[in-house]
């Protein structure tokens, strides 16, 4: 019973923080959106963001959404339907059902190398934990990061395990020599 009370308290305290994070998330390619147009069931749909950052909507066609928040997409779609004179005063809500654009890879001396979904607060150490921890031969003090900067791959050496991971990063955990 005490555990349930503690869990409820944590949910009440952290709940608003999770909502704020989801509301500020910027959509990227591969994300799945749920679009609800009230009183227009034929326009309500799920749409995956394409590689060029767009979604296809009935009547208005391709709409650029990459880099927008769900709230900004809602506003943009409402404006598009009004401008094209398809709807008068539309009410549209957009929800992000799947975050495919927020992934990073971890390779090397971890138990389960692979691609993992991350958020703004994911550090290299958290990513190691997601990959079931270090192998016994891992160098545990720092990591190598391969990151795309201005369209060019950069290899960052000896990066602290507390460093934040950016979507698209490749984290390499090196082998220890001792």
OpenMM code with the backbone's topology and positions (N, CA, C; nanometers):
from openmm import Vec3, app, unit

residues = "UNK UNK UNK UNK UNK UNK UNK UNK UNK UNK UNK UNK UNK UNK UNK UNK UNK UNK UNK UNK UNK UNK UNK UNK UNK UNK UNK UNK UNK UNK UNK UNK UNK UNK UNK UNK UNK UNK UNK UNK UNK UNK UNK UNK UNK UNK UNK UNK UNK UNK UNK UNK UNK UNK UNK UNK UNK UNK UNK UNK UNK UNK UNK UNK UNK UNK UNK UNK UNK UNK UNK UNK UNK UNK UNK UNK UNK UNK UNK UNK UNK UNK UNK UNK UNK UNK UNK UNK UNK UNK UNK UNK UNK UNK UNK UNK UNK UNK UNK UNK UNK UNK UNK UNK UNK UNK UNK UNK UNK UNK UNK UNK UNK UNK UNK UNK UNK UNK UNK UNK UNK UNK UNK UNK UNK UNK UNK UNK UNK UNK UNK UNK UNK UNK UNK UNK UNK UNK UNK UNK UNK UNK UNK UNK UNK UNK UNK UNK UNK UNK UNK UNK UNK UNK UNK UNK UNK UNK UNK UNK UNK UNK UNK UNK UNK UNK UNK UNK UNK UNK UNK UNK UNK UNK UNK UNK UNK UNK".split()
positions = [
    Vec3(0.0825, -0.1195, 0.0000),
    Vec3(0.0000, 0.0000, 0.0000),
    Vec3(0.0867, 0.1256, 0.0000),
    Vec3(0.1962, 0.1192, 0.0771),
    Vec3(0.2853, 0.2336, 0.0849),
    Vec3(0.3494, 0.2611, -0.0509),
    Vec3(0.3837, 0.1535, -0.1256),
    Vec3(0.4444, 0.1688, -0.2583),
    Vec3(0.3497, 0.2390, -0.3550),
    Vec3(0.2210, 0.2089, -0.3454),
    Vec3(0.1213, 0.2724, -0.4322),
    Vec3(0.1126, 0.4211, -0.4016),
    Vec3(0.1155, 0.4555, -0.2730),
    Vec3(0.1095, 0.5963, -0.2335),
    Vec3(0.2316, 0.6723, -0.2863),
    Vec3(0.3508, 0.6115, -0.2754),
    Vec3(0.4730, 0.6746, -0.3248),
    Vec3(0.4653, 0.6913, -0.4766),
    Vec3(0.4163, 0.5881, -0.5459),
    Vec3(0.4024, 0.5946, -0.6910),
    Vec3(0.3077, 0.7073, -0.7327),
    Vec3(0.1963, 0.7222, -0.6629),
    Vec3(0.1014, 0.8293, -0.6937),
    Vec3(0.1632, 0.9671, -0.6726),
    Vec3(0.2405, 0.9814, -0.5664),
    Vec3(0.3064, 1.1092, -0.5387),
    Vec3(0.4064, 1.1419, -0.6488),
    Vec3(0.4854, 1.0420, -0.6914),
    Vec3(0.5834, 1.0631, -0.7986),
    Vec3(0.5128, 1.1013, -0.9281),
    Vec3(0.3999, 1.0350, -0.9588),
    Vec3(0.3258, 1.0662, -1.0812),
    Vec3(0.2717, 1.2083, -1.0791),
    Vec3(0.2238, 1.2524, -0.9631),
    Vec3(0.1698, 1.3883, -0.9508),
    Vec3(0.2813, 1.4909, -0.9688),
    Vec3(0.4000, 1.4613, -0.9140),
    Vec3(0.5104, 1.5557, -0.9236),
    Vec3(0.5707, 1.5568, -1.0639),
    Vec3(0.5943, 1.4390, -1.1233),
    Vec3(0.6620, 1.4306, -1.2519),
    Vec3(0.5685, 1.4396, -1.3712),
    Vec3(0.4402, 1.4206, -1.3530),
    Vec3(0.3435, 1.4236, -1.4628),
    Vec3(0.3506, 1.5495, -1.5466),
    Vec3(0.3446, 1.6673, -1.4851),
    Vec3(0.3524, 1.7905, -1.5641),
    Vec3(0.4842, 1.8043, -1.6402),
    Vec3(0.5939, 1.7523, -1.5847),
    Vec3(0.7218, 1.7600, -1.6536),
    Vec3(0.7206, 1.6756, -1.7800),
    Vec3(0.6618, 1.5569, -1.7750),
    Vec3(0.6533, 1.4692, -1.8920),
    Vec3(0.5674, 1.5333, -2.0004),
    Vec3(0.4583, 1.5938, -1.9624),
    Vec3(0.3699, 1.6589, -2.0585),
    Vec3(0.4413, 1.7743, -2.1269),
    Vec3(0.5129, 1.8540, -2.0501),
    Vec3(0.5847, 1.9672, -2.1083),
    Vec3(0.6880, 1.9189, -2.2080),
    Vec3(0.7576, 1.8084, -2.1767),
    Vec3(0.8577, 1.7547, -2.2670),
    Vec3(0.7939, 1.7079, -2.3969),
    Vec3(0.6808, 1.6378, -2.3887),
    Vec3(0.6123, 1.5886, -2.5082),
    Vec3(0.5598, 1.7052, -2.5915),
    Vec3(0.5132, 1.8123, -2.5259),
    Vec3(0.4592, 1.9261, -2.5992),
    Vec3(0.5685, 2.0023, -2.6732),
    Vec3(0.6918, 1.9999, -2.6231),
    Vec3(0.7994, 2.0745, -2.6870),
    Vec3(0.8765, 1.9886, -2.7870),
    Vec3(0.8413, 1.8623, -2.8021),
    Vec3(0.9099, 1.7737, -2.8952),
    Vec3(0.8885, 1.8205, -3.0387),
    Vec3(0.9943, 1.8293, -3.1139),
    Vec3(0.9876, 1.8700, -3.2540),
    Vec3(0.9832, 1.7453, -3.3412),
    Vec3(0.8848, 1.7383, -3.4281),
    Vec3(0.8611, 1.6232, -3.5136),
    Vec3(0.9718, 1.6106, -3.6178),
    Vec3(1.0080, 1.4853, -3.6480),
    Vec3(1.1083, 1.4575, -3.7495),
    Vec3(1.0651, 1.3424, -3.8378),
    Vec3(1.1478, 1.3105, -3.9367),
    Vec3(1.1113, 1.2053, -4.0311),
    Vec3(1.0925, 1.0717, -3.9597),
    Vec3(0.9881, 1.0015, -4.0018),
    Vec3(0.9581, 0.8707, -3.9457),
    Vec3(0.8612, 0.8731, -3.8290),
    Vec3(0.8390, 0.9891, -3.7686),
    Vec3(0.7443, 0.9973, -3.6571),
    Vec3(0.6029, 0.9703, -3.7072),
    Vec3(0.5222, 0.9064, -3.6218),
    Vec3(0.3834, 0.8765, -3.6574),
    Vec3(0.2911, 0.9724, -3.5832),
    Vec3(0.2088, 1.0444, -3.6596),
    Vec3(0.1165, 1.1416, -3.6024),
    Vec3(-0.0260, 1.0890, -3.6089),
    Vec3(-0.1022, 1.1178, -3.5054),
    Vec3(-0.2457, 1.0900, -3.5039),
    Vec3(-0.3157, 1.2253, -3.5148),
    Vec3(-0.3929, 1.2425, -3.6213),
    Vec3(-0.4564, 1.3711, -3.6484),
    Vec3(-0.6071, 1.3551, -3.6339),
    Vec3(-0.6664, 1.4310, -3.5423),
    Vec3(-0.8094, 1.4234, -3.5157),
    Vec3(-0.8738, 1.5556, -3.5575),
    Vec3(-0.9660, 1.5475, -3.6536),
    Vec3(-1.0398, 1.6644, -3.7004),
    Vec3(-1.1835, 1.6461, -3.6520),
    Vec3(-1.2235, 1.7264, -3.5552),
    Vec3(-1.3541, 1.7106, -3.4929),
    Vec3(-1.4667, 1.7395, -3.5906),
    Vec3(-1.5674, 1.6532, -3.5858),
    Vec3(-1.6860, 1.6578, -3.6709),
    Vec3(-1.6544, 1.6341, -3.8184),
    Vec3(-1.5368, 1.5800, -3.8464),
    Vec3(-1.4972, 1.5436, -3.9826),
    Vec3(-1.4195, 1.4126, -3.9754),
    Vec3(-1.4912, 1.3060, -3.9505),
    Vec3(-1.4303, 1.1746, -3.9330),
    Vec3(-1.3491, 1.1332, -4.0556),
    Vec3(-1.3896, 1.1766, -4.1747),
    Vec3(-1.3194, 1.1415, -4.2971),
    Vec3(-1.1802, 1.2059, -4.3069),
    Vec3(-1.1552, 1.3103, -4.2286),
    Vec3(-1.0248, 1.3760, -4.2271),
    Vec3(-0.9366, 1.3290, -4.1111),
    Vec3(-0.9937, 1.2549, -4.0164),
    Vec3(-0.9192, 1.2021, -3.9028),
    Vec3(-0.8356, 1.0845, -3.9510),
    Vec3(-0.7053, 1.0871, -3.9186),
    Vec3(-0.6158, 0.9848, -3.9733),
    Vec3(-0.4849, 0.9751, -3.8967),
    Vec3(-0.4075, 0.8721, -3.9290),
    Vec3(-0.2688, 0.8597, -3.8841),
    Vec3(-0.1811, 0.8902, -4.0037),
    Vec3(-0.0723, 0.9613, -3.9801),
    Vec3(0.0187, 0.9967, -4.0892),
    Vec3(0.1627, 0.9849, -4.0417),
    Vec3(0.2451, 0.9195, -4.1231),
    Vec3(0.3875, 0.9097, -4.0926),
    Vec3(0.4613, 1.0214, -4.1665),
    Vec3(0.5521, 1.0888, -4.0958),
    Vec3(0.6306, 1.1970, -4.1558),
    Vec3(0.7302, 1.1342, -4.2531),
    Vec3(0.7274, 1.1801, -4.3776),
    Vec3(0.8132, 1.1251, -4.4825),
    Vec3(0.9569, 1.1747, -4.4678),
    Vec3(1.0460, 1.1208, -4.5508),
    Vec3(1.1876, 1.1593, -4.5470),
    Vec3(1.2079, 1.3073, -4.5762),
    Vec3(1.1159, 1.3687, -4.6527),
    Vec3(1.1294, 1.5119, -4.6809),
    Vec3(1.0562, 1.5988, -4.5780),
    Vec3(1.0070, 1.5368, -4.4685),
    Vec3(0.9469, 1.6135, -4.3594),
    Vec3(0.8030, 1.6530, -4.3789),
    Vec3(0.7301, 1.5831, -4.4664),
    Vec3(0.5913, 1.6189, -4.4937),
    Vec3(0.4958, 1.5055, -4.4567),
    Vec3(0.3676, 1.5403, -4.4499),
    Vec3(0.2595, 1.4429, -4.4384),
    Vec3(0.1596, 1.4743, -4.5487),
    Vec3(0.0817, 1.3759, -4.5878),
    Vec3(-0.0220, 1.3969, -4.6904),
    Vec3(-0.1566, 1.4064, -4.6204),
    Vec3(-0.2287, 1.5150, -4.6493),
    Vec3(-0.3599, 1.5386, -4.5916),
    Vec3(-0.4652, 1.5457, -4.7019),
    Vec3(-0.5845, 1.4922, -4.6765),
    Vec3(-0.6911, 1.5014, -4.7767),
    Vec3(-0.7212, 1.6475, -4.8118),
    Vec3(-0.7434, 1.6724, -4.9386),
    Vec3(-0.7798, 1.8023, -4.9957),
    Vec3(-0.6652, 1.9032, -5.0054),
    Vec3(-0.5746, 1.9056, -4.9060),
    Vec3(-0.4690, 2.0078, -4.9093),
    Vec3(-0.3333, 1.9506, -4.9515),
    Vec3(-0.3219, 1.8190, -4.9635),
    Vec3(-0.1997, 1.7566, -5.0135),
    Vec3(-0.0859, 1.7520, -4.9136),
    Vec3(0.0376, 1.7659, -4.9621),
    Vec3(0.1576, 1.7579, -4.8781),
    Vec3(0.1709, 1.8817, -4.7909),
    Vec3(0.1974, 1.8579, -4.6643),
    Vec3(0.2130, 1.9672, -4.5685),
    Vec3(0.3450, 1.9462, -4.4951),
    Vec3(0.4328, 2.0448, -4.4970),
    Vec3(0.5619, 2.0385, -4.4279),
    Vec3(0.5387, 2.0485, -4.2775),
    Vec3(0.5838, 1.9465, -4.2001),
    Vec3(0.5636, 1.9458, -4.0556),
    Vec3(0.6925, 1.9237, -3.9773),
    Vec3(0.7993, 1.8842, -4.0447),
    Vec3(0.9250, 1.8566, -3.9767),
    Vec3(0.9744, 1.9807, -3.9030),
    Vec3(1.0166, 1.9620, -3.7787),
    Vec3(1.0662, 2.0725, -3.6972),
    Vec3(0.9597, 2.1446, -3.6174),
    Vec3(0.8324, 2.1052, -3.6363),
    Vec3(0.7221, 2.1685, -3.5622),
    Vec3(0.6826, 2.0828, -3.4415),
    Vec3(0.6213, 2.1468, -3.3427),
    Vec3(0.5613, 2.0730, -3.2319),
    Vec3(0.4212, 2.0291, -3.2735),
    Vec3(0.3618, 1.9381, -3.1968),
    Vec3(0.2259, 1.8922, -3.2272),
    Vec3(0.1279, 2.0093, -3.2281),
    Vec3(0.1437, 2.1012, -3.1353),
    Vec3(0.0559, 2.2183, -3.1289),
    Vec3(0.0727, 2.3075, -3.2520),
    Vec3(0.1953, 2.3258, -3.2966),
    Vec3(0.2209, 2.4073, -3.4161),
    Vec3(0.1626, 2.3411, -3.5409),
    Vec3(0.1716, 2.2075, -3.5479),
    Vec3(0.1144, 2.1351, -3.6614),
    Vec3(-0.0370, 2.1521, -3.6624),
    Vec3(-0.1013, 2.1410, -3.5451),
    Vec3(-0.2467, 2.1614, -3.5356),
    Vec3(-0.2856, 2.2976, -3.5908),
    Vec3(-0.2162, 2.3989, -3.5467),
    Vec3(-0.2439, 2.5367, -3.5901),
    Vec3(-0.2218, 2.5517, -3.7408),
    Vec3(-0.1130, 2.4944, -3.7895),
    Vec3(-0.0805, 2.5029, -3.9320),
    Vec3(-0.1882, 2.4334, -4.0172),
    Vec3(-0.2316, 2.3157, -3.9760),
    Vec3(-0.3354, 2.2438, -4.0507),
    Vec3(-0.4678, 2.3200, -4.0498),
    Vec3(-0.5037, 2.3759, -3.9339),
    Vec3(-0.6272, 2.4549, -3.9268),
    Vec3(-0.6207, 2.5712, -4.0255),
    Vec3(-0.5064, 2.6419, -4.0289),
    Vec3(-0.4896, 2.7543, -4.1216),
    Vec3(-0.4980, 2.7091, -4.2674),
    Vec3(-0.4369, 2.5957, -4.2982),
    Vec3(-0.4387, 2.5441, -4.4357),
    Vec3(-0.5807, 2.5126, -4.4817),
    Vec3(-0.6583, 2.4451, -4.3956),
    Vec3(-0.7951, 2.4098, -4.4338),
    Vec3(-0.8841, 2.5338, -4.4498),
    Vec3(-0.8593, 2.6366, -4.3690),
    Vec3(-0.9361, 2.7609, -4.3814),
    Vec3(-0.8942, 2.8362, -4.5085),
    Vec3(-0.7617, 2.8486, -4.5322),
    Vec3(-0.7116, 2.9196, -4.6504),
    Vec3(-0.7600, 2.8557, -4.7808),
    Vec3(-0.7633, 2.7226, -4.7835),
    Vec3(-0.8071, 2.6508, -4.9035),
    Vec3(-0.9601, 2.6443, -4.9139),
    Vec3(-1.0279, 2.6994, -4.8144),
    Vec3(-1.1740, 2.7075, -4.8076),
    Vec3(-1.2431, 2.5706, -4.8078),
    Vec3(-1.1766, 2.4735, -4.7419),
    Vec3(-1.2396, 2.3419, -4.7263),
    Vec3(-1.3191, 2.3330, -4.5974),
    Vec3(-1.2717, 2.4020, -4.4926),
    Vec3(-1.3398, 2.3994, -4.3635),
    Vec3(-1.3514, 2.5406, -4.3085),
    Vec3(-1.4563, 2.5623, -4.2292),
    Vec3(-1.4746, 2.6883, -4.1595),
    Vec3(-1.4556, 2.6593, -4.0109),
    Vec3(-1.3622, 2.7281, -3.9489),
    Vec3(-1.3327, 2.7114, -3.8068),
    Vec3(-1.3076, 2.5647, -3.7675),
    Vec3(-1.2090, 2.4984, -3.8297),
    Vec3(-1.1813, 2.3588, -3.7949),
    Vec3(-1.1162, 2.3452, -3.6570),
    Vec3(-1.1439, 2.2339, -3.5919),
    Vec3(-1.0816, 2.2012, -3.4635),
    Vec3(-0.9967, 2.0767, -3.4869),
    Vec3(-0.8650, 2.0935, -3.4810),
    Vec3(-0.7729, 1.9841, -3.5130),
    Vec3(-0.6753, 1.9652, -3.3976),
    Vec3(-0.6619, 1.8396, -3.3553),
    Vec3(-0.5619, 1.8037, -3.2549),
    Vec3(-0.4645, 1.7058, -3.3169),
    Vec3(-0.3361, 1.7243, -3.2889),
    Vec3(-0.2324, 1.6348, -3.3378),
    Vec3(-0.1613, 1.5738, -3.2174),
    Vec3(-0.1447, 1.4420, -3.2228),
    Vec3(-0.0746, 1.3687, -3.1174),
    Vec3(0.0397, 1.2917, -3.1819),
    Vec3(0.1506, 1.2821, -3.1126),
    Vec3(0.2639, 1.2046, -3.1641),
    Vec3(0.2532, 1.0648, -3.1052),
    Vec3(0.2235, 0.9672, -3.1913),
    Vec3(0.2061, 0.8289, -3.1468),
    Vec3(0.3375, 0.7527, -3.1396),
    Vec3(0.4331, 0.7873, -3.2263),
    Vec3(0.5590, 0.7129, -3.2326),
    Vec3(0.6718, 0.8097, -3.2642),
    Vec3(0.7765, 0.8027, -3.1839),
    Vec3(0.8915, 0.8918, -3.1995),
    Vec3(1.0053, 0.8174, -3.2689),
    Vec3(1.0019, 0.8067, -3.3985),
    Vec3(1.1084, 0.7363, -3.4703),
    Vec3(1.2294, 0.8244, -3.4947),
    Vec3(1.2144, 0.9529, -3.4911),
    Vec3(1.3248, 1.0423, -3.5242),
    Vec3(1.4207, 1.0614, -3.4072),
    Vec3(1.3865, 1.0115, -3.2904),
    Vec3(1.4694, 1.0302, -3.1706),
    Vec3(1.5386, 0.9001, -3.1338),
    Vec3(1.6331, 0.8580, -3.2178),
    Vec3(1.7045, 0.7326, -3.1954),
    Vec3(1.8542, 0.7576, -3.2009),
    Vec3(1.9266, 0.6711, -3.1285),
    Vec3(2.0729, 0.6726, -3.1316),
    Vec3(2.1202, 0.5277, -3.1278),
    Vec3(2.2390, 0.5045, -3.1785),
    Vec3(2.2975, 0.3708, -3.1808),
    Vec3(2.4087, 0.3611, -3.0788),
    Vec3(2.4241, 0.2429, -3.0214),
    Vec3(2.5363, 0.2168, -2.9330),
    Vec3(2.5998, 0.0850, -2.9762),
    Vec3(2.7312, 0.0890, -2.9903),
    Vec3(2.8078, -0.0254, -3.0396),
    Vec3(2.9255, -0.0530, -2.9476),
    Vec3(2.9916, -0.1634, -2.9715),
    Vec3(3.1126, -0.1946, -2.8968),
    Vec3(3.0860, -0.2798, -2.7751),
    Vec3(3.1493, -0.2458, -2.6662),
    Vec3(3.1510, -0.3287, -2.5464),
    Vec3(3.0301, -0.3054, -2.4541),
    Vec3(2.9109, -0.3294, -2.5108),
    Vec3(2.7870, -0.3311, -2.4324),
    Vec3(2.7182, -0.4649, -2.4566),
    Vec3(2.6358, -0.5065, -2.3636),
    Vec3(2.5724, -0.6384, -2.3725),
    Vec3(2.4769, -0.6526, -2.4905),
    Vec3(2.4003, -0.5469, -2.5213),
    Vec3(2.3031, -0.5528, -2.6304),
    Vec3(2.3181, -0.4301, -2.7200),
    Vec3(2.4187, -0.4331, -2.8112),
    Vec3(2.4349, -0.3193, -2.9019),
    Vec3(2.3119, -0.3038, -2.9908),
    Vec3(2.2854, -0.1824, -3.0348),
    Vec3(2.1721, -0.1612, -3.1239),
    Vec3(2.1256, -0.0178, -3.1234),
    Vec3(2.0048, 0.0012, -3.1762),
    Vec3(1.9437, 0.1341, -3.1865),
    Vec3(1.8396, 0.1480, -3.0764),
    Vec3(1.8404, 0.2619, -3.0079),
    Vec3(1.7487, 0.2851, -2.8959),
    Vec3(1.6833, 0.4218, -2.9085),
    Vec3(1.5600, 0.4296, -2.8603),
    Vec3(1.4867, 0.5558, -2.8579),
    Vec3(1.5365, 0.6383, -2.7400),
    Vec3(1.5603, 0.7678, -2.7660),
    Vec3(1.6134, 0.8559, -2.6623),
    Vec3(1.5233, 0.9773, -2.6455),
    Vec3(1.5476, 1.0527, -2.5386),
    Vec3(1.4808, 1.1810, -2.5205),
    Vec3(1.5865, 1.2881, -2.4945),
    Vec3(1.5444, 1.4086, -2.4604),
    Vec3(1.6381, 1.5197, -2.4426),
    Vec3(1.7362, 1.4981, -2.3293),
    Vec3(1.7006, 1.4150, -2.2317),
    Vec3(1.7832, 1.3975, -2.1128),
    Vec3(1.8668, 1.2709, -2.1144),
    Vec3(1.8692, 1.1962, -2.2231),
    Vec3(1.9434, 1.0708, -2.2281),
    Vec3(2.0928, 1.0988, -2.2367),
    Vec3(2.1665, 1.0454, -2.1407),
    Vec3(2.3119, 1.0578, -2.1414),
    Vec3(2.3718, 0.9288, -2.1977),
    Vec3(2.5017, 0.9297, -2.2214),
    Vec3(2.5689, 0.8095, -2.2704),
    Vec3(2.5516, 0.6965, -2.1701),
    Vec3(2.5640, 0.7266, -2.0406),
    Vec3(2.5503, 0.6221, -1.9379),
    Vec3(2.4089, 0.5635, -1.9378),
    Vec3(2.3073, 0.6460, -1.9578),
    Vec3(2.1696, 0.5959, -1.9652),
    Vec3(2.1545, 0.5060, -2.0875),
    Vec3(2.2162, 0.5438, -2.1985),
    Vec3(2.2111, 0.4612, -2.3191),
    Vec3(2.2816, 0.3272, -2.2965),
    Vec3(2.3920, 0.3288, -2.2234),
    Vec3(2.4612, 0.2038, -2.1869),
    Vec3(2.3673, 0.1151, -2.1052),
    Vec3(2.2954, 0.1743, -2.0125),
    Vec3(2.1996, 0.0994, -1.9310),
    Vec3(2.0890, 0.0409, -2.0185),
    Vec3(2.0411, 0.1181, -2.1147),
    Vec3(1.9387, 0.0682, -2.2062),
    Vec3(1.9908, -0.0515, -2.2857),
    Vec3(2.1219, -0.0539, -2.3114),
    Vec3(2.1853, -0.1620, -2.3865),
    Vec3(2.2312, -0.2741, -2.2930),
    Vec3(2.1682, -0.2851, -2.1771),
    Vec3(2.1938, -0.3912, -2.0772),
    Vec3(2.3323, -0.3856, -2.0143),
    Vec3(2.3945, -0.2697, -2.0144),
    Vec3(2.5195, -0.2498, -1.9421),
    Vec3(2.6449, -0.2852, -2.0210),
    Vec3(2.7584, -0.2629, -1.9547),
    Vec3(2.8894, -0.2893, -2.0134),
    Vec3(2.9189, -0.4390, -2.0170),
    Vec3(3.0050, -0.4796, -2.1111),
    Vec3(3.0623, -0.6136, -2.1043),
    Vec3(3.1772, -0.6068, -2.0039),
    Vec3(3.2340, -0.7191, -1.9684),
    Vec3(3.3417, -0.7176, -1.8681),
    Vec3(3.4702, -0.6542, -1.9216),
    Vec3(3.4836, -0.6432, -2.0543),
    Vec3(3.6050, -0.5866, -2.1141),
    Vec3(3.5903, -0.4388, -2.1501),
    Vec3(3.4813, -0.3774, -2.1156),
    Vec3(3.4543, -0.2385, -2.1572),
    Vec3(3.5394, -0.1376, -2.0826),
    Vec3(3.5778, -0.0317, -2.1545),
    Vec3(3.6406, 0.0850, -2.0938),
    Vec3(3.5265, 0.1743, -2.0461),
    Vec3(3.5127, 0.1903, -1.9149),
    Vec3(3.3925, 0.2503, -1.8568),
    Vec3(3.4042, 0.3990, -1.8249),
    Vec3(3.5168, 0.4611, -1.8550),
    Vec3(3.5356, 0.6009, -1.8162),
    Vec3(3.4916, 0.7002, -1.9225),
    Vec3(3.4971, 0.6611, -2.0487),
    Vec3(3.4570, 0.7526, -2.1564),
    Vec3(3.4149, 0.6726, -2.2787),
    Vec3(3.3629, 0.7435, -2.3779),
    Vec3(3.3136, 0.6792, -2.4994),
    Vec3(3.3567, 0.7608, -2.6209),
    Vec3(3.3456, 0.6985, -2.7351),
    Vec3(3.3672, 0.7669, -2.8619),
    Vec3(3.2296, 0.7967, -2.9204),
    Vec3(3.2117, 0.9158, -2.9755),
    Vec3(3.0834, 0.9543, -3.0337),
    Vec3(3.1053, 0.9917, -3.1792),
    Vec3(3.0261, 0.9301, -3.2673),
    Vec3(3.0270, 0.9667, -3.4082),
    Vec3(2.8999, 1.0483, -3.4301),
    Vec3(2.9173, 1.1733, -3.4683),
    Vec3(2.8048, 1.2675, -3.4762),
    Vec3(2.8086, 1.3419, -3.6094),
    Vec3(2.6918, 1.3650, -3.6653),
    Vec3(2.6792, 1.4425, -3.7880),
    Vec3(2.6706, 1.5903, -3.7503),
    Vec3(2.7697, 1.6689, -3.7929),
    Vec3(2.7750, 1.8124, -3.7648),
    Vec3(2.7872, 1.8857, -3.8978),
    Vec3(2.6876, 1.9684, -3.9290),
    Vec3(2.6837, 2.0430, -4.0557),
    Vec3(2.7017, 1.9506, -4.1762),
    Vec3(2.6372, 1.8338, -4.1709),
    Vec3(2.6417, 1.7395, -4.2822),
    Vec3(2.7682, 1.6562, -4.2896),
    Vec3(2.8606, 1.6747, -4.1971),
    Vec3(2.9872, 1.6011, -4.1958),
    Vec3(2.9967, 1.5146, -4.0701),
    Vec3(3.0469, 1.3913, -4.0871),
    Vec3(3.0677, 1.3043, -3.9717),
    Vec3(3.1891, 1.3506, -3.8937),
    Vec3(3.1701, 1.3640, -3.7623),
    Vec3(3.2814, 1.3975, -3.6748),
    Vec3(3.2961, 1.2881, -3.5716),
    Vec3(3.4196, 1.2502, -3.5433),
    Vec3(3.4459, 1.1497, -3.4401),
    Vec3(3.4995, 1.2231, -3.3184),
    Vec3(3.4233, 1.2159, -3.2099),
    Vec3(3.4608, 1.2825, -3.0855),
    Vec3(3.5178, 1.1773, -2.9908),
    Vec3(3.6403, 1.1962, -2.9481),
    Vec3(3.7101, 1.0985, -2.8629),
    Vec3(3.6978, 1.1355, -2.7153),
    Vec3(3.7068, 1.0355, -2.6313),
    Vec3(3.7128, 1.0533, -2.4849),
    Vec3(3.6006, 1.1428, -2.4312),
    Vec3(3.4771, 1.1122, -2.4694),
    Vec3(3.3611, 1.1888, -2.4249),
    Vec3(3.3120, 1.1324, -2.2920),
    Vec3(3.2852, 1.2212, -2.1982),
    Vec3(3.2394, 1.1834, -2.0646),
    Vec3(3.1073, 1.1064, -2.0717),
    Vec3(3.0898, 1.0086, -1.9828),
    Vec3(2.9704, 0.9240, -1.9823),
    Vec3(2.8435, 1.0015, -1.9446),
    Vec3(2.8565, 1.1199, -1.8886),
    Vec3(2.7410, 1.2019, -1.8534),
    Vec3(2.6938, 1.2919, -1.9664),
    Vec3(2.7674, 1.2929, -2.0776),
    Vec3(2.7338, 1.3770, -2.1939),
    Vec3(2.5990, 1.3359, -2.2525),
    Vec3(2.5195, 1.4341, -2.2928),
    Vec3(2.3881, 1.4077, -2.3527),
    Vec3(2.4037, 1.3507, -2.4928),
    Vec3(2.3144, 1.2574, -2.5268),
    Vec3(2.3128, 1.1958, -2.6583),
    Vec3(2.2178, 1.2744, -2.7482),
    Vec3(2.2582, 1.2967, -2.8718),
    Vec3(2.1780, 1.3697, -2.9701),
    Vec3(2.1230, 1.2680, -3.0697),
    Vec3(1.9979, 1.2855, -3.1155),
    Vec3(1.9435, 1.1915, -3.2136),
    Vec3(2.0379, 1.1742, -3.3328),
    Vec3(2.0588, 1.0481, -3.3710),
    Vec3(2.1477, 1.0163, -3.4811),
    Vec3(2.2893, 0.9832, -3.4384),
    Vec3(2.3241, 1.0083, -3.3112),
    Vec3(2.4576, 0.9761, -3.2620),
    Vec3(2.4835, 0.8260, -3.2691),
    Vec3(2.6106, 0.7924, -3.2910),
    Vec3(2.6574, 0.6543, -3.2780),
    Vec3(2.7579, 0.6548, -3.1644),
    Vec3(2.7250, 0.5853, -3.0585),
    Vec3(2.8104, 0.5791, -2.9409),
    Vec3(2.8906, 0.4496, -2.9492),
    Vec3(3.0229, 0.4587, -2.9331),
    Vec3(3.1078, 0.3400, -2.9379),
    Vec3(3.1774, 0.3268, -2.8024),
    Vec3(3.1522, 0.2145, -2.7376),
    Vec3(3.2186, 0.1839, -2.6107),
    Vec3(3.3403, 0.0983, -2.6437),
    Vec3(3.4580, 0.1547, -2.6165),
    Vec3(3.5848, 0.0889, -2.6516),
    Vec3(3.6171, -0.0243, -2.5530),
    Vec3(3.7086, -0.1075, -2.5946),
    Vec3(3.7579, -0.2164, -2.5100),
    Vec3(3.8704, -0.1632, -2.4230),
    Vec3(3.8722, -0.2062, -2.2966),
    Vec3(3.9761, -0.1664, -2.2038),
    Vec3(4.0974, -0.2549, -2.2264),
    Vec3(4.2168, -0.1983, -2.2101),
    Vec3(4.3384, -0.2764, -2.2288),
    Vec3(4.3839, -0.3409, -2.0989),
    Vec3(4.3169, -0.3127, -1.9887),
    Vec3(4.3580, -0.3698, -1.8601),
    Vec3(4.2483, -0.4469, -1.7974),
] * unit.nanometer
topology = app.Topology()
chain = topology.addChain("A")
for resn in residues:
    res = topology.addResidue(resn, chain)
    for name in ("N", "CA", "C"):
        topology.addAtom(name, app.Element.getBySymbol(name[0]), res)
